[in-house]
Amino acid sequence: MEPIVFYDLKRETAKELWAFSPNTWRSRAALNIKGIPYKTVWLDFVELKPTLSKLDLEPVLGPVPYTVPTIYDPNTKKAIMDSQAINRYLEEQYPDRHVLFPKGTAALQAAWVDNITPKMIGQTLDPLLVMHVYNQASPADRKYLRDTRRKMFGAELEQIEARGEVAERLMKNWEKQLADAGKWIDLNGHGSVFIGGCAPVNADLDLHAVLKYCTLLAPDSRAASLALTTQNGRWANYLKAFEKWAQSV
Protein backbone atom coordinates (compact mmCIF):
# COMPACT_ATOMS: atom_id res chain seq x y z
CA MET A 1 0.00 0.00 0.00
CA GLU A 2 1.33 3.40 -1.00
CA PRO A 3 1.20 6.11 1.68
CA ILE A 4 -1.68 8.56 1.50
CA VAL A 5 -0.62 12.18 1.01
CA PHE A 6 -1.97 14.32 3.83
CA TYR A 7 -2.02 18.11 3.44
CA ASP A 8 -1.83 20.08 6.67
CA LEU A 9 -1.12 23.59 7.95
CA LYS A 10 2.26 24.06 9.53
CA ARG A 11 3.49 25.86 12.59
CA GLU A 12 7.25 25.65 12.84
CA THR A 13 9.15 25.46 16.11
CA ALA A 14 12.89 25.35 16.62
CA LYS A 15 12.88 21.55 16.60
CA GLU A 16 9.96 20.28 14.60
CA LEU A 17 6.89 20.89 12.49
CA TRP A 18 3.67 20.31 14.35
CA ALA A 19 -0.03 20.25 13.57
CA PHE A 20 -2.29 22.77 15.29
CA SER A 21 -5.50 22.98 13.24
CA PRO A 22 -8.51 21.24 14.82
CA ASN A 23 -9.83 20.50 11.34
CA THR A 24 -6.72 18.58 10.31
CA TRP A 25 -6.34 16.80 13.65
CA ARG A 26 -9.69 15.11 13.05
CA SER A 27 -8.38 13.27 10.01
CA ARG A 28 -4.74 12.96 11.13
CA ALA A 29 -5.98 11.06 14.18
CA ALA A 30 -8.22 8.93 11.94
CA LEU A 31 -5.22 7.89 9.85
CA ASN A 32 -3.19 7.21 12.97
CA ILE A 33 -5.85 5.17 14.74
CA LYS A 34 -6.55 3.13 11.63
CA GLY A 35 -2.84 2.56 11.11
CA ILE A 36 -2.97 3.75 7.51
CA PRO A 37 0.45 4.82 6.20
CA TYR A 38 0.65 8.46 5.12
CA LYS A 39 3.05 11.31 4.62
CA THR A 40 2.41 14.96 5.41
CA VAL A 41 2.83 17.85 3.03
CA TRP A 42 3.10 20.92 5.25
CA LEU A 43 1.63 24.13 3.84
CA ASP A 44 1.35 27.78 4.80
CA PHE A 45 -2.08 29.37 4.42
CA VAL A 46 -0.92 31.18 1.29
CA GLU A 47 0.11 27.85 -0.28
CA LEU A 48 -3.33 26.24 0.01
CA LYS A 49 -4.88 27.45 -3.24
CA PRO A 50 -1.83 27.08 -5.55
CA THR A 51 -1.14 23.58 -4.19
CA LEU A 52 -4.59 22.09 -3.77
CA SER A 53 -6.02 23.55 -6.97
CA LYS A 54 -3.75 21.11 -8.84
CA LEU A 55 -5.73 18.19 -7.44
CA ASP A 56 -9.08 16.98 -8.73
CA LEU A 57 -11.11 18.91 -6.14
CA GLU A 58 -14.27 21.01 -6.26
CA PRO A 59 -13.44 24.42 -4.74
CA VAL A 60 -15.66 25.77 -1.98
CA LEU A 61 -17.54 29.01 -2.57
CA GLY A 62 -16.26 31.93 -0.51
CA PRO A 63 -12.96 33.59 0.39
CA VAL A 64 -11.25 30.25 1.16
CA PRO A 65 -11.90 27.94 -1.83
CA TYR A 66 -9.39 25.28 -0.77
CA THR A 67 -8.94 24.05 2.78
CA VAL A 68 -7.21 21.40 4.83
CA PRO A 69 -7.32 18.64 5.65
CA THR A 70 -7.06 17.33 2.14
CA ILE A 71 -5.79 13.90 1.19
CA TYR A 72 -4.67 12.27 -2.02
CA ASP A 73 -4.86 8.48 -2.01
CA PRO A 74 -2.49 7.13 -4.70
CA ASN A 75 -4.02 3.68 -4.24
CA THR A 76 -7.38 4.84 -5.59
CA LYS A 77 -6.26 8.05 -7.37
CA LYS A 78 -8.79 10.05 -5.32
CA ALA A 79 -8.39 13.49 -3.73
CA ILE A 80 -10.75 14.45 -0.90
CA MET A 81 -11.14 17.72 1.00
CA ASP A 82 -12.92 18.21 4.38
CA SER A 83 -12.29 16.17 7.52
CA GLN A 84 -15.66 14.44 7.67
CA ALA A 85 -15.60 13.48 4.00
CA ILE A 86 -12.08 12.14 4.53
CA ASN A 87 -13.01 10.13 7.61
CA ARG A 88 -16.03 8.58 5.89
CA TYR A 89 -13.85 7.72 2.91
CA LEU A 90 -11.22 6.09 5.12
CA GLU A 91 -13.93 4.06 6.86
CA GLU A 92 -15.42 2.85 3.58
CA GLN A 93 -12.13 2.27 1.78
CA TYR A 94 -10.32 0.60 4.69
CA PRO A 95 -13.08 -1.16 6.70
CA ASP A 96 -10.74 -3.81 8.11
CA ARG A 97 -9.03 -1.18 10.28
CA HIS A 98 -10.26 0.40 13.55
CA VAL A 99 -13.98 1.20 13.17
CA LEU A 100 -14.82 4.90 13.53
CA PHE A 101 -18.52 4.54 12.73
CA PRO A 102 -19.89 1.47 14.53
CA LYS A 103 -23.17 0.24 13.08
CA GLY A 104 -26.09 2.40 14.13
CA THR A 105 -24.02 5.36 15.40
CA ALA A 106 -23.57 7.48 12.27
CA ALA A 107 -26.59 9.73 12.90
CA LEU A 108 -25.74 10.45 16.54
CA GLN A 109 -22.10 11.07 15.68
CA ALA A 110 -23.13 13.48 12.93
CA ALA A 111 -25.28 15.32 15.49
CA TRP A 112 -22.19 15.79 17.67
CA VAL A 113 -19.97 16.90 14.79
CA ASP A 114 -22.56 19.28 13.36
CA ASN A 115 -23.80 20.81 16.62
CA ILE A 116 -21.41 20.38 19.55
CA THR A 117 -18.00 20.92 17.98
CA PRO A 118 -18.94 24.11 16.06
CA LYS A 119 -20.05 25.71 19.34
CA MET A 120 -16.81 24.72 21.06
CA ILE A 121 -14.60 26.03 18.27
CA GLY A 122 -16.44 28.68 16.28
CA GLN A 123 -18.47 30.25 19.08
CA THR A 124 -16.03 29.83 21.97
CA LEU A 125 -12.38 29.05 21.26
CA ASP A 126 -11.88 30.91 17.98
CA PRO A 127 -12.67 34.34 19.48
CA LEU A 128 -10.46 33.52 22.47
CA LEU A 129 -7.52 32.23 20.41
CA VAL A 130 -7.67 34.15 17.13
CA MET A 131 -4.64 36.31 17.95
CA HIS A 132 -2.65 33.24 18.99
CA VAL A 133 -3.10 31.91 15.44
CA TYR A 134 -2.13 35.26 13.97
CA ASN A 135 0.91 35.83 16.17
CA GLN A 136 2.40 32.45 15.25
CA ALA A 137 1.91 32.93 11.51
CA SER A 138 4.50 33.93 8.93
CA PRO A 139 4.35 37.49 7.54
CA ALA A 140 2.66 36.27 4.34
CA ASP A 141 0.15 34.23 6.32
CA ARG A 142 -0.64 37.18 8.59
CA LYS A 143 -1.78 39.17 5.58
CA TYR A 144 -3.79 36.16 4.35
CA LEU A 145 -5.49 35.76 7.73
CA ARG A 146 -6.40 39.44 7.90
CA ASP A 147 -7.73 39.51 4.33
CA THR A 148 -9.79 36.32 4.54
CA ARG A 149 -11.21 36.98 8.01
CA ARG A 150 -12.13 40.53 7.01
CA LYS A 151 -14.16 39.06 4.12
CA MET A 152 -15.66 36.32 6.30
CA PHE A 153 -16.61 38.40 9.34
CA GLY A 154 -16.50 42.00 8.14
CA ALA A 155 -14.13 42.91 10.96
CA GLU A 156 -10.47 43.11 11.86
CA LEU A 157 -8.89 40.35 13.94
CA GLU A 158 -8.60 42.65 16.94
CA GLN A 159 -12.37 43.18 16.77
CA ILE A 160 -13.01 39.43 16.52
CA GLU A 161 -10.83 38.65 19.55
CA ALA A 162 -12.86 38.26 22.74
CA ARG A 163 -11.85 40.57 25.58
CA GLY A 164 -13.20 41.71 28.93
CA GLU A 165 -16.76 40.69 29.71
CA VAL A 166 -17.10 38.84 26.40
CA ALA A 167 -14.01 36.73 27.17
CA GLU A 168 -15.35 35.97 30.65
CA ARG A 169 -18.67 34.84 29.20
CA LEU A 170 -16.91 32.61 26.68
CA MET A 171 -14.75 31.06 29.40
CA LYS A 172 -17.93 30.15 31.29
CA ASN A 173 -19.32 28.67 28.07
CA TRP A 174 -16.12 26.65 27.62
CA GLU A 175 -16.34 25.29 31.16
CA LYS A 176 -19.98 24.28 30.65
CA GLN A 177 -19.24 22.71 27.26
CA LEU A 178 -16.55 20.54 28.81
CA ALA A 179 -18.82 19.65 31.73
CA ASP A 180 -21.58 18.63 29.31
CA ALA A 181 -19.14 16.49 27.28
CA GLY A 182 -18.05 14.72 30.45
CA LYS A 183 -21.65 14.18 31.53
CA TRP A 184 -22.54 12.61 28.18
CA ILE A 185 -19.51 10.31 28.21
CA ASP A 186 -20.43 9.19 31.72
CA LEU A 187 -23.71 7.85 30.33
CA ASN A 188 -21.63 5.04 28.79
CA GLY A 189 -20.98 3.73 32.30
CA HIS A 190 -18.55 4.23 35.15
CA GLY A 191 -14.95 4.71 34.04
CA SER A 192 -15.77 5.41 30.39
CA VAL A 193 -13.09 7.53 28.74
CA PHE A 194 -14.42 8.01 25.22
CA ILE A 195 -17.68 8.98 23.56
CA GLY A 196 -17.36 5.54 21.99
CA GLY A 197 -17.07 3.93 25.41
CA CYS A 198 -13.95 1.78 25.60
CA ALA A 199 -12.59 2.87 22.21
CA PRO A 200 -12.68 6.18 20.32
CA VAL A 201 -15.11 6.78 17.48
CA ASN A 202 -15.29 9.60 14.95
CA ALA A 203 -16.96 11.98 17.43
CA ASP A 204 -14.01 11.42 19.77
CA LEU A 205 -11.67 12.56 17.02
CA ASP A 206 -13.62 15.81 16.95
CA LEU A 207 -13.42 16.30 20.72
CA HIS A 208 -9.73 15.39 20.75
CA ALA A 209 -9.11 17.93 17.96
CA VAL A 210 -10.76 20.69 20.00
CA LEU A 211 -8.58 19.93 23.01
CA LYS A 212 -5.41 19.71 20.91
CA TYR A 213 -6.26 23.05 19.31
CA CYS A 214 -6.26 25.07 22.51
CA THR A 215 -3.55 23.16 24.40
CA LEU A 216 -1.04 23.05 21.53
CA LEU A 217 -1.68 26.44 19.97
CA ALA A 218 -2.04 28.40 23.19
CA PRO A 219 -0.67 26.30 26.09
CA ASP A 220 -0.43 29.36 28.36
CA SER A 221 -3.97 30.52 27.68
CA ARG A 222 -6.81 30.41 30.19
CA ALA A 223 -8.74 28.16 27.80
CA ALA A 224 -5.94 25.58 27.80
CA SER A 225 -5.45 25.82 31.56
CA LEU A 226 -9.14 25.24 32.16
CA ALA A 227 -9.24 22.29 29.77
CA LEU A 228 -6.32 20.58 31.52
CA THR A 229 -7.47 21.16 35.10
CA THR A 230 -11.26 21.16 35.21
CA GLN A 231 -13.12 18.04 36.38
CA ASN A 232 -10.04 16.82 38.26
CA GLY A 233 -7.91 16.70 35.13
CA ARG A 234 -10.36 14.61 33.14
CA TRP A 235 -9.43 16.14 29.78
CA ALA A 236 -5.70 15.96 30.46
CA ASN A 237 -6.27 12.22 30.93
CA TYR A 238 -8.37 12.15 27.75
CA LEU A 239 -5.48 13.67 25.80
CA LYS A 240 -3.09 11.19 27.40
CA ALA A 241 -5.33 8.32 26.28
CA PHE A 242 -5.00 9.66 22.72
CA GLU A 243 -1.21 10.08 22.80
CA LYS A 244 -0.48 6.91 20.80
CA TRP A 245 -2.67 8.25 17.97
CA ALA A 246 -1.47 11.86 18.13
CA GLN A 247 1.69 11.73 16.03
CA SER A 248 2.44 14.43 13.44
CA VAL A 249 4.08 12.30 10.74
C-alpha positions as CSV (number, residue, x, y, z in Angstrom):
1,M,0.0,0.0,0.0
2,E,1.3,3.4,-1.0
3,P,1.2,6.1,1.7
4,I,-1.7,8.6,1.5
5,V,-0.6,12.2,1.0
6,F,-2.0,14.3,3.8
7,Y,-2.0,18.1,3.4
8,D,-1.8,20.1,6.7
9,L,-1.1,23.6,7.9
10,K,2.3,24.1,9.5
11,R,3.5,25.9,12.6
12,E,7.3,25.7,12.8
13,T,9.2,25.5,16.1
14,A,12.9,25.4,16.6
15,K,12.9,21.5,16.6
16,E,10.0,20.3,14.6
17,L,6.9,20.9,12.5
18,W,3.7,20.3,14.4
19,A,0.0,20.2,13.6
20,F,-2.3,22.8,15.3
21,S,-5.5,23.0,13.2
22,P,-8.5,21.2,14.8
23,N,-9.8,20.5,11.3
24,T,-6.7,18.6,10.3
25,W,-6.3,16.8,13.6
26,R,-9.7,15.1,13.1
27,S,-8.4,13.3,10.0
28,R,-4.7,13.0,11.1
29,A,-6.0,11.1,14.2
30,A,-8.2,8.9,11.9
31,L,-5.2,7.9,9.8
32,N,-3.2,7.2,13.0
33,I,-5.9,5.2,14.7
34,K,-6.6,3.1,11.6
35,G,-2.8,2.6,11.1
36,I,-3.0,3.8,7.5
37,P,0.4,4.8,6.2
38,Y,0.6,8.5,5.1
39,K,3.1,11.3,4.6
40,T,2.4,15.0,5.4
41,V,2.8,17.9,3.0
42,W,3.1,20.9,5.3
43,L,1.6,24.1,3.8
44,D,1.3,27.8,4.8
45,F,-2.1,29.4,4.4
46,V,-0.9,31.2,1.3
47,E,0.1,27.9,-0.3
48,L,-3.3,26.2,0.0
49,K,-4.9,27.5,-3.2
50,P,-1.8,27.1,-5.5
51,T,-1.1,23.6,-4.2
52,L,-4.6,22.1,-3.8
53,S,-6.0,23.5,-7.0
54,K,-3.7,21.1,-8.8
55,L,-5.7,18.2,-7.4
56,D,-9.1,17.0,-8.7
57,L,-11.1,18.9,-6.1
58,E,-14.3,21.0,-6.3
59,P,-13.4,24.4,-4.7
60,V,-15.7,25.8,-2.0
61,L,-17.5,29.0,-2.6
62,G,-16.3,31.9,-0.5
63,P,-13.0,33.6,0.4
64,V,-11.2,30.2,1.2
65,P,-11.9,27.9,-1.8
66,Y,-9.4,25.3,-0.8
67,T,-8.9,24.0,2.8
68,V,-7.2,21.4,4.8
69,P,-7.3,18.6,5.7
70,T,-7.1,17.3,2.1
71,I,-5.8,13.9,1.2
72,Y,-4.7,12.3,-2.0
73,D,-4.9,8.5,-2.0
74,P,-2.5,7.1,-4.7
75,N,-4.0,3.7,-4.2
76,T,-7.4,4.8,-5.6
77,K,-6.3,8.0,-7.4
78,K,-8.8,10.0,-5.3
79,A,-8.4,13.5,-3.7
80,I,-10.7,14.4,-0.9
81,M,-11.1,17.7,1.0
82,D,-12.9,18.2,4.4
83,S,-12.3,16.2,7.5
84,Q,-15.7,14.4,7.7
85,A,-15.6,13.5,4.0
86,I,-12.1,12.1,4.5
87,N,-13.0,10.1,7.6
88,R,-16.0,8.6,5.9
89,Y,-13.8,7.7,2.9
90,L,-11.2,6.1,5.1
91,E,-13.9,4.1,6.9
92,E,-15.4,2.9,3.6
93,Q,-12.1,2.3,1.8
94,Y,-10.3,0.6,4.7
95,P,-13.1,-1.2,6.7
96,D,-10.7,-3.8,8.1
97,R,-9.0,-1.2,10.3
98,H,-10.3,0.4,13.6
99,V,-14.0,1.2,13.2
100,L,-14.8,4.9,13.5
101,F,-18.5,4.5,12.7
102,P,-19.9,1.5,14.5
103,K,-23.2,0.2,13.1
104,G,-26.1,2.4,14.1
105,T,-24.0,5.4,15.4
106,A,-23.6,7.5,12.3
107,A,-26.6,9.7,12.9
108,L,-25.7,10.4,16.5
109,Q,-22.1,11.1,15.7
110,A,-23.1,13.5,12.9
111,A,-25.3,15.3,15.5
112,W,-22.2,15.8,17.7
113,V,-20.0,16.9,14.8
114,D,-22.6,19.3,13.4
115,N,-23.8,20.8,16.6
116,I,-21.4,20.4,19.6
117,T,-18.0,20.9,18.0
118,P,-18.9,24.1,16.1
119,K,-20.1,25.7,19.3
120,M,-16.8,24.7,21.1
121,I,-14.6,26.0,18.3
122,G,-16.4,28.7,16.3
123,Q,-18.5,30.3,19.1
124,T,-16.0,29.8,22.0
125,L,-12.4,29.0,21.3
126,D,-11.9,30.9,18.0
127,P,-12.7,34.3,19.5
128,L,-10.5,33.5,22.5
129,L,-7.5,32.2,20.4
130,V,-7.7,34.1,17.1
131,M,-4.6,36.3,17.9
132,H,-2.6,33.2,19.0
133,V,-3.1,31.9,15.4
134,Y,-2.1,35.3,14.0
135,N,0.9,35.8,16.2
136,Q,2.4,32.5,15.2
137,A,1.9,32.9,11.5
138,S,4.5,33.9,8.9
139,P,4.4,37.5,7.5
140,A,2.7,36.3,4.3
141,D,0.2,34.2,6.3
142,R,-0.6,37.2,8.6
143,K,-1.8,39.2,5.6
144,Y,-3.8,36.2,4.4
145,L,-5.5,35.8,7.7
146,R,-6.4,39.4,7.9
147,D,-7.7,39.5,4.3
148,T,-9.8,36.3,4.5
149,R,-11.2,37.0,8.0
150,R,-12.1,40.5,7.0
151,K,-14.2,39.1,4.1
152,M,-15.7,36.3,6.3
153,F,-16.6,38.4,9.3
154,G,-16.5,42.0,8.1
155,A,-14.1,42.9,11.0
156,E,-10.5,43.1,11.9
157,L,-8.9,40.3,13.9
158,E,-8.6,42.7,16.9
159,Q,-12.4,43.2,16.8
160,I,-13.0,39.4,16.5
161,E,-10.8,38.7,19.6
162,A,-12.9,38.3,22.7
163,R,-11.8,40.6,25.6
164,G,-13.2,41.7,28.9
165,E,-16.8,40.7,29.7
166,V,-17.1,38.8,26.4
167,A,-14.0,36.7,27.2
168,E,-15.4,36.0,30.7
169,R,-18.7,34.8,29.2
170,L,-16.9,32.6,26.7
171,M,-14.8,31.1,29.4
172,K,-17.9,30.1,31.3
173,N,-19.3,28.7,28.1
174,W,-16.1,26.6,27.6
175,E,-16.3,25.3,31.2
176,K,-20.0,24.3,30.7
177,Q,-19.2,22.7,27.3
178,L,-16.5,20.5,28.8
179,A,-18.8,19.7,31.7
180,D,-21.6,18.6,29.3
181,A,-19.1,16.5,27.3
182,G,-18.1,14.7,30.4
183,K,-21.7,14.2,31.5
184,W,-22.5,12.6,28.2
185,I,-19.5,10.3,28.2
186,D,-20.4,9.2,31.7
187,L,-23.7,7.8,30.3
188,N,-21.6,5.0,28.8
189,G,-21.0,3.7,32.3
190,H,-18.5,4.2,35.1
191,G,-15.0,4.7,34.0
192,S,-15.8,5.4,30.4
193,V,-13.1,7.5,28.7
194,F,-14.4,8.0,25.2
195,I,-17.7,9.0,23.6
196,G,-17.4,5.5,22.0
197,G,-17.1,3.9,25.4
198,C,-14.0,1.8,25.6
199,A,-12.6,2.9,22.2
200,P,-12.7,6.2,20.3
201,V,-15.1,6.8,17.5
202,N,-15.3,9.6,14.9
203,A,-17.0,12.0,17.4
204,D,-14.0,11.4,19.8
205,L,-11.7,12.6,17.0
206,D,-13.6,15.8,16.9
207,L,-13.4,16.3,20.7
208,H,-9.7,15.4,20.7
209,A,-9.1,17.9,18.0
210,V,-10.8,20.7,20.0
211,L,-8.6,19.9,23.0
212,K,-5.4,19.7,20.9
213,Y,-6.3,23.0,19.3
214,C,-6.3,25.1,22.5
215,T,-3.6,23.2,24.4
216,L,-1.0,23.1,21.5
217,L,-1.7,26.4,20.0
218,A,-2.0,28.4,23.2
219,P,-0.7,26.3,26.1
220,D,-0.4,29.4,28.4
221,S,-4.0,30.5,27.7
222,R,-6.8,30.4,30.2
223,A,-8.7,28.2,27.8
224,A,-5.9,25.6,27.8
225,S,-5.5,25.8,31.6
226,L,-9.1,25.2,32.2
227,A,-9.2,22.3,29.8
228,L,-6.3,20.6,31.5
229,T,-7.5,21.2,35.1
230,T,-11.3,21.2,35.2
231,Q,-13.1,18.0,36.4
232,N,-10.0,16.8,38.3
233,G,-7.9,16.7,35.1
234,R,-10.4,14.6,33.1
235,W,-9.4,16.1,29.8
236,A,-5.7,16.0,30.5
237,N,-6.3,12.2,30.9
238,Y,-8.4,12.2,27.8
239,L,-5.5,13.7,25.8
240,K,-3.1,11.2,27.4
241,A,-5.3,8.3,26.3
242,F,-5.0,9.7,22.7
243,E,-1.2,10.1,22.8
244,K,-0.5,6.9,20.8
245,W,-2.7,8.2,18.0
246,A,-1.5,11.9,18.1
247,Q,1.7,11.7,16.0
248,S,2.4,14.4,13.4
249,V,4.1,12.3,10.7
